[in-house]
Amino acid sequence: MSHDLPGTDRSIQIAPSVLPADFARLGEECQALEKAGVDRIQWDVMDGVFVPNLTFGPDVIASTRDLVSVPFEAHLMVVEPDKLMGRYVEAGCQIVIVHAEACLHLHRTLGAIREMGASPAVALNPATPASSVRHVLDLVDLILVMTVNPGFGGQAYIPTMEPKIAKIRRWVVEGGYDVDIEVDGGISPATAAGAAAAGANVLVAGSALFRDPEGLSHATATIRDIGRAAATAS
């Protein structure tokens, strides 16, 4: 099945995580990513409770916002996203991703993000079934399927998430929803094809971009081309 269907046209987008970046040079790193041709930048926000790590506060993100023009997305890996998400919208994040596992009232949380003027999105941990988001597809602009357990960069891709991606893509297409499907975790030239063939059109890559010996532009173009070829062939 082609994923470039009428009403669900989804070009492959690259949304790098800045987790592997040099934190002492975050502004410059964001500028380098924009120059490399990425579509947007993802900020992995971790609270040390929902996941075993602590990362970016809204002030850090705000300090880089005026340096680039690409959109920002905040991936809130936090236990009480409702208390924090407004700060990240104010910091300049156009997309706010909350975890289904962290939201007591997911419909309400997603509606609140929309009211703040941002695009609501929801993420699923590997063990969380696709059915957790089936009844909010009309409320979101993006579904993020985690292909690692969140909390750390550099983890190995979990290929058994591909049927979950395919199931959600099928629901999106059948329902005529205007929803991107994003994957995050272990995305590299070796894994991008499987994720894109399953139906993902937004690929979050971190380590694979920053560690490419030929540079960010090469890594971005390579992963995008592999994703496009797989999506077209599927």
C-alpha positions in Angstrom: 0.0 0.0 0.0 1.4 3.4 -0.9 1.3 5.9 1.9 1.0 8.8 -0.5 -2.8 8.4 -0.6 -5.2 11.3 -1.4 -5.8 13.2 1.8 -3.1 11.4 3.6 0.0 12.5 1.6 2.9 12.1 4.0 6.4 13.0 2.8 9.2 11.6 4.9 10.4 14.1 7.5 13.5 14.1 9.6 13.0 15.3 13.2 16.4 15.0 15.0 16.6 14.7 18.7 19.1 17.0 20.3 19.9 14.6 23.1 23.3 13.6 21.6 24.2 17.2 20.9 26.9 19.2 22.7 24.9 20.8 25.5 27.5 23.6 25.8 26.7 24.6 22.2 23.0 23.9 21.9 22.3 27.0 19.8 25.0 26.2 17.3 24.0 22.6 17.2 20.4 23.6 16.3 21.7 25.9 13.6 23.8 23.1 12.2 20.7 20.8 12.1 18.7 23.4 10.3 21.6 23.9 7.7 21.6 20.1 7.3 18.0 20.2 6.0 16.0 18.7 8.9 12.3 19.4 9.0 12.0 20.1 12.7 13.9 19.6 16.0 12.7 17.4 18.8 13.4 18.3 22.4 13.4 15.2 24.7 12.0 16.6 27.9 12.7 14.1 30.8 11.7 14.6 34.5 13.7 11.9 36.2 10.5 10.3 37.3 8.6 9.1 34.2 11.9 8.2 32.7 15.3 7.7 34.5 16.9 10.9 33.2 16.7 14.7 33.5 17.1 17.0 30.5 15.7 20.2 29.1 13.7 22.9 30.9 11.6 25.4 28.9 14.2 28.2 29.5 16.9 26.2 27.7 14.6 25.6 24.7 13.5 29.3 24.7 17.2 30.4 24.6 17.7 28.7 21.2 14.3 29.5 19.6 15.2 32.7 17.8 18.4 31.1 16.3 16.5 28.9 13.9 13.3 28.9 11.9 12.5 25.2 11.8 9.6 24.1 14.1 10.3 22.7 17.6 8.5 19.8 19.1 8.5 19.0 22.8 8.4 15.3 23.7 7.2 15.4 27.3 8.4 12.3 29.1 7.0 13.6 32.4 4.5 12.3 34.9 2.2 15.4 35.0 2.4 16.9 31.5 -0.7 19.1 32.2 1.3 21.2 34.7 4.3 21.8 32.4 3.1 21.8 28.8 2.1 25.5 28.7 5.7 26.5 29.5 7.0 24.6 26.5 4.5 26.2 24.2 5.6 29.6 25.6 9.2 28.5 24.9 8.4 28.1 21.2 7.4 24.5 20.7 4.8 24.2 18.0 4.1 20.5 18.7 3.6 19.1 22.1 3.8 15.3 22.5 2.4 13.8 25.7 2.6 10.1 26.7 -0.7 8.2 26.9 0.7 6.4 30.0 1.1 9.7 31.8 -2.3 11.2 31.1 -5.3 10.4 33.4 -7.6 12.3 31.0 -6.0 12.1 27.6 -8.8 13.8 25.7 -8.7 16.8 28.1 -4.9 17.1 27.9 -4.9 17.0 24.1 -7.7 19.6 23.9 -5.8 21.8 26.2 -2.7 21.7 24.0 -4.9 22.7 21.0 -6.3 25.6 23.0 -2.8 26.8 23.7 -2.3 27.2 20.0 0.1 24.2 19.6 -0.4 20.9 17.7 -1.3 18.0 20.1 0.4 14.7 19.8 0.5 11.5 21.8 3.3 9.0 22.3 3.1 5.2 23.1 5.8 3.3 25.0 6.7 -0.1 23.4 4.6 -2.1 25.8 1.5 0.1 25.3 -1.0 -1.2 22.8 -2.0 0.8 19.7 -5.6 0.7 21.0 -4.7 3.3 23.6 -4.8 6.0 20.9 -7.5 4.7 18.6 -10.2 6.9 20.2 -8.1 10.1 20.1 -7.2 10.1 16.4 -9.6 12.9 15.8 -7.9 15.1 18.4 -4.2 14.8 17.4 -1.9 15.9 14.6 0.7 13.2 15.3 1.1 9.8 16.9 4.6 8.9 18.2 5.4 5.1 18.4 8.4 4.6 20.6 10.8 2.1 19.1 12.9 2.0 22.3 11.9 2.4 25.9 12.3 6.1 26.6 14.9 7.7 28.8 18.2 7.4 27.1 19.7 7.9 23.6 21.6 5.4 21.7 19.4 2.4 22.3 18.7 -0.4 19.9 15.6 -0.3 17.6 12.8 -2.7 18.6 11.6 -4.1 15.2 8.5 -5.7 16.7 7.0 -2.2 16.9 6.5 -2.2 13.2 3.1 -4.0 13.3 1.9 -1.4 15.8 3.0 1.4 13.4 1.1 -0.4 10.5 -2.0 -0.8 12.6 -2.1 2.9 13.5 -1.4 3.9 9.9 -4.3 1.7 8.8 -6.7 3.4 11.2 -5.5 6.8 10.1 -6.0 6.1 6.5 -9.3 4.3 6.9 -10.7 7.1 9.1 -9.4 9.8 6.8 -7.5 11.5 9.6 -4.9 14.2 9.0 -2.3 12.6 11.3 1.5 12.1 11.0 3.0 8.9 12.5 6.4 9.4 14.1 8.9 6.9 15.3 11.6 7.5 17.9 14.4 5.2 19.0 17.3 3.6 17.2 16.4 5.2 13.9 19.4 4.9 11.5 20.1 4.0 7.9 19.7 0.3 9.0 16.3 0.7 10.5 14.6 3.6 8.7 13.3 1.4 5.9 11.4 -0.9 8.3 9.7 2.0 10.1 8.8 3.8 6.9 7.5 0.7 5.2 5.2 0.1 8.2 3.7 3.6 7.8 5.8 6.1 9.7 6.5 9.3 7.9 8.4 11.3 10.6 11.7 9.7 11.6 13.4 10.9 14.8 17.1 10.2 14.7 19.7 11.2 17.2 22.9 9.2 17.5 22.8 8.2 13.8 22.9 11.9 12.8 25.5 13.2 15.2 27.8 10.3 14.8 27.8 10.1 11.0 31.5 10.6 10.0 30.3 12.4 6.9 28.3 14.9 8.8 24.8 15.9 9.6 23.8 16.8 6.0 24.8 13.4 4.8 23.1 11.5 7.6 19.9 13.6 7.1 19.8 13.0 3.4 20.6 9.3 3.7 17.9 8.5 6.2 15.3 10.6 4.3 16.1 8.8 1.0 15.9 5.4 2.6 12.6 6.3 4.2 11.2 7.6 0.9 12.2 4.5 -1.0 10.7 2.2 1.6 7.4 4.2 1.8 7.1 4.3 -2.0 7.7 0.5 -2.3 5.3 -0.5 0.4 
